Amino acid sequence: MNIVLLSGGVGGARLARGLVDLGEVDLTVVVNVGDDDEDYGLAISPDLDTVSYTMAGVQGPQGWGLGDDSFTTMHHLSEFGIDTTFQIGDADLATKLFRTDMARSGMPLSAITRRIVEVLDIAATVLPASDDRIRTRVKTADGHWRSFREYFVTRHHQDEVRDLAFDGATEASPAPGVLEALDRADAVIIGPSNPPLSIWPILAIPGIAGAIATARRRIAVSPLIDGKAVKGPADRVLLSLGMPPGNEGIVAAYGGLVDELVIDQSDASERGRLTATGTTVHIRDTHLGSREDSRAFASWLIDLL
């Protein structure tokens, strides 16, 4: 079975981990690059690293970075008066240095990612949504447009989000292999990621939404449990952007692009309202905190497909 998973953040990474652990599917993970940035002179791709590290089982305890990492470099940088709010561990730094060096030599992000995946020994294809520069910007309630890094890291995603922009997306092209994977997919799965912040930047790239619309099966996994995001501000962002509360907001965020939605058993009471939108609803425990949880959920999901 050919599966394409759209992913960003910790939730999508954990579903990718479960799917790759099964070893039963030909898996391609298409990852958001709207969060990409430059810090300390380095090329940073947070979602690509989170997905890759999690699939390899080497992620940090919070779901990002590398486990058991040290932060000696950050300590010494701070002694120079450099703002080290965005922390990069010493081992994680090697990935960033490699990506930066290869990018400066002209290697596209998809090729760089392929090499990182090879080193991590991941039995799946991981693709950036695009090799082109895309940057998510967030308009907050005070009327200011902020970089994603400022909104999410510096300001701890506490601001009310009034609008989003994905600079460069409409001029970008899907990375090599993205449209081909979508064309041959038996199912396209949108992971339990923040729809506006992690998935909309992918869908904004010309050709991707259209390819998903013609896929054989299109299913999303809600990032909400008991109506709230497990991690991050997904529920608050959906509301502030005018979406309905709860999982109706997830359906609205995807605007008819998916036919099926998996919701947590704690939200089972929403089934009737969701079915009324024309969405097929599946109910399951969607906690993916442990590797075993991810594997069990992925097994159930593949059986469903």
C-alpha positions in Angstrom: 0.0 0.0 0.0 1.3 3.4 -1.0 0.6 6.0 1.7 1.4 9.7 1.7 1.3 11.5 5.1 1.3 15.3 5.3 3.0 16.3 8.5 4.3 19.1 10.6 5.1 19.3 14.3 5.1 16.6 17.0 1.7 15.0 16.3 2.3 14.4 12.7 5.8 13.1 13.5 4.4 10.6 16.0 2.0 9.2 13.4 4.9 8.9 10.9 6.8 7.0 13.6 4.0 4.5 13.9 3.6 4.0 10.2 7.3 3.4 9.6 7.5 1.0 12.5 4.8 -1.2 10.9 7.0 -1.8 7.9 3.8 -2.7 5.9 3.4 0.3 3.7 5.4 2.3 1.2 5.4 5.5 3.1 6.2 9.0 1.9 6.0 11.9 4.4 5.6 15.4 3.0 6.7 17.9 5.5 5.9 21.6 6.1 8.7 24.0 5.5 6.9 27.2 6.4 8.6 27.2 9.8 12.1 27.1 8.2 14.3 30.0 9.3 17.9 31.0 9.8 19.4 31.1 13.3 23.0 31.6 14.4 23.8 31.7 10.6 22.4 28.2 10.1 19.6 26.8 8.0 16.9 25.5 10.3 14.1 23.2 9.3 12.2 22.4 12.5 9.5 20.2 11.1 11.8 18.2 8.9 14.1 17.5 11.9 11.2 16.7 14.2 9.7 14.2 11.8 13.1 12.6 11.0 14.3 12.4 14.6 11.0 11.0 15.7 10.8 8.3 13.0 14.4 7.3 13.9 13.4 7.1 17.6 16.1 9.6 18.7 13.9 12.7 19.4 14.1 14.7 22.6 11.6 14.2 25.5 9.5 17.2 24.4 9.2 15.7 20.9 11.8 17.9 19.2 15.6 18.1 19.2 17.7 15.0 20.1 17.4 13.0 23.2 20.2 13.2 25.8 21.7 16.2 24.0 23.9 18.8 25.7 23.8 22.5 25.2 27.4 23.6 25.8 27.5 25.6 22.6 24.4 27.6 23.5 25.9 28.3 26.9 29.1 29.7 25.3 27.1 31.7 22.7 25.1 33.3 25.5 28.4 34.5 27.1 28.8 36.7 24.0 25.5 38.3 24.6 23.7 36.4 21.9 20.0 35.7 22.3 19.8 31.9 22.7 16.1 31.7 23.3 16.0 29.2 20.4 18.0 26.4 21.8 20.0 23.9 19.6 21.7 21.0 21.3 25.3 20.1 20.5 24.5 16.9 18.6 21.5 18.5 16.8 23.9 21.2 15.8 25.6 18.8 13.5 22.5 18.3 11.4 22.1 22.1 11.1 25.7 22.5 10.1 25.4 19.8 7.5 22.2 21.3 6.1 23.7 24.8 5.9 26.9 23.6 4.3 25.1 21.6 1.6 22.7 24.4 0.9 25.5 26.8 0.4 27.1 24.4 -2.1 23.8 24.4 -4.1 22.3 21.2 -2.9 18.4 21.4 -2.8 16.6 20.8 0.5 15.1 17.6 -0.8 18.5 16.1 -1.5 19.9 17.3 1.8 16.9 15.7 3.6 17.4 12.4 1.7 21.0 12.2 3.0 19.9 13.0 6.6 17.2 10.2 6.4 19.8 7.8 5.1 22.1 8.6 8.0 19.3 8.1 10.5 18.4 4.8 8.7 14.7 5.6 8.2 12.8 3.1 6.0 10.6 5.7 4.3 10.8 8.7 2.0 10.8 12.1 3.7 10.3 15.1 1.5 10.1 18.8 2.2 6.9 20.1 0.6 9.1 22.4 -1.6 12.8 23.1 -2.2 11.8 26.8 -2.5 11.8 29.3 0.3 8.5 29.5 2.0 8.0 31.5 5.2 4.9 31.5 7.4 4.0 34.9 8.9 1.5 35.5 11.6 -0.7 38.6 12.1 -1.5 38.9 15.8 -4.3 40.8 17.5 -2.2 43.9 17.9 -2.1 44.2 14.1 1.6 43.3 13.8 2.8 40.7 11.3 5.4 38.5 13.0 7.7 35.7 11.8 6.7 32.3 12.8 9.7 32.0 15.0 8.8 35.2 16.9 5.2 34.1 17.3 5.9 30.5 18.3 9.3 30.5 20.1 9.9 34.0 21.4 6.3 34.8 22.3 5.4 31.2 23.1 2.4 31.2 20.8 0.3 33.1 23.3 -0.9 35.8 20.8 -4.3 35.6 19.2 -3.8 34.9 15.5 -5.9 37.1 13.2 -4.4 36.1 9.8 -1.6 34.0 8.2 0.6 34.5 5.2 2.8 32.0 3.5 5.4 34.1 1.7 6.8 32.5 -1.4 4.3 29.7 -1.5 2.4 30.7 -4.6 5.7 31.0 -6.5 7.0 27.8 -5.2 7.0 24.3 -6.8 6.4 21.0 -5.0 9.7 19.3 -4.3 10.7 16.5 -6.6 8.7 13.4 -5.8 5.8 15.1 -4.0 3.3 15.1 -6.9 4.4 11.7 -8.0 3.9 10.2 -4.6 0.4 11.8 -4.3 -0.5 10.5 -7.8 0.3 6.9 -6.9 -1.0 7.0 -3.3 -3.7 4.5 -2.2 -4.5 7.0 0.6 -3.4 10.5 1.6 -3.4 11.0 5.3 -3.2 14.4 7.0 -1.5 13.8 10.3 -2.7 15.2 13.7 -0.9 18.5 13.0 -2.0 22.1 13.5 -4.1 22.7 10.3 -3.4 26.4 9.8 0.2 26.5 11.0 1.5 23.1 9.7 -0.7 22.0 6.9 -1.9 25.1 5.2 1.6 26.1 4.2 1.8 22.7 2.3 -1.5 23.2 0.7 -0.6 26.7 -0.5 2.0 25.3 -2.9 0.5 25.2 -6.4 -0.5 21.6 -7.4 -0.5 19.9 -4.1 -4.1 20.5 -3.0 -5.3 19.6 -6.5 -3.3 16.3 -6.4 -4.8 15.5 -3.0 -8.3 16.3 -4.3 -8.1 13.5 -6.8 -6.5 10.9 -4.4 -8.3 7.6 -3.9 -8.8 8.1 -0.2 -8.3 11.3 1.8 -8.4 11.0 5.6 -7.3 13.4 8.3 -6.4 12.6 11.9 -7.6 15.3 14.3 -5.0 16.9 16.6 -7.7 17.6 19.2 -8.5 15.5 22.3 -11.5 16.5 24.3 -11.7 19.5 22.1 -8.2 20.8 22.9 -4.8 20.5 21.2 -2.5 18.0 22.8 0.5 20.3 22.1 0.5 23.8 20.7 -2.3 26.3 19.9 -4.3 24.5 17.2 -7.7 24.8 18.9 -7.1 28.5 19.7 -5.8 29.3 16.2 -8.7 27.7 14.5 -11.2 29.7 16.6 -9.4 33.0 16.1 -9.4 32.4 12.4 -13.1 32.0 12.4 -13.5 28.2 12.3 -16.1 26.5 14.4 -15.1 25.0 17.8 -14.0 21.4 18.2 -13.6 19.0 15.3 -16.0 20.9 13.2 -13.1 23.4 13.0 -10.8 20.7 11.6 -13.3 19.8 8.9 -13.8 23.5 8.0 -10.0 24.1 7.9 -9.6 21.5 5.2 -12.5 22.9 3.1 -13.8 19.6 1.7 -10.3 18.3 0.8 -10.7 15.3 3.1 -13.7 12.8 3.1 -12.8 11.1 6.4 -11.8 12.3 9.9 -10.5 10.3 12.8 -11.4 11.8 16.1 -10.5 10.8 19.7 -13.0 8.8 21.7 -13.3 11.7 24.1 -14.9 13.7 21.3 -17.4 11.0 20.2 -20.3 13.2 21.0 -19.4 15.4 18.0 -20.0 12.5 15.6 -23.5 13.6 14.6 -22.5 17.2 13.8 -19.5 16.0 11.8 -21.5 13.5 9.8 -23.9 16.2 8.9 -21.1 18.0 7.1 -20.7 14.9 4.8 -17.6 13.7 6.6 -17.2 10.0 7.4 -16.1 9.9 11.1 -14.0 7.2 12.8 -13.5 7.1 16.5 -10.4 5.8 18.2 -8.0 6.6 21.1 -5.7 9.0 19.3 -3.1 9.5 22.1 0.3 8.9 20.4 2.6 9.7 23.3 4.6 6.5 23.3 6.1 4.5 20.4 3.8 1.7 21.3 0.8 4.0 21.1 1.9 5.3 17.7 2.4 1.7 16.4 -1.0 0.5 17.6 -2.8 3.5 16.1 -1.0 3.1 12.8 -1.9 -0.6 12.7 -5.6 0.3 13.3 -5.4 3.0 10.6 -3.9 0.8 8.0 -6.6 -1.9 8.7 -9.2 0.9 8.3 -7.8 1.7 4.9 
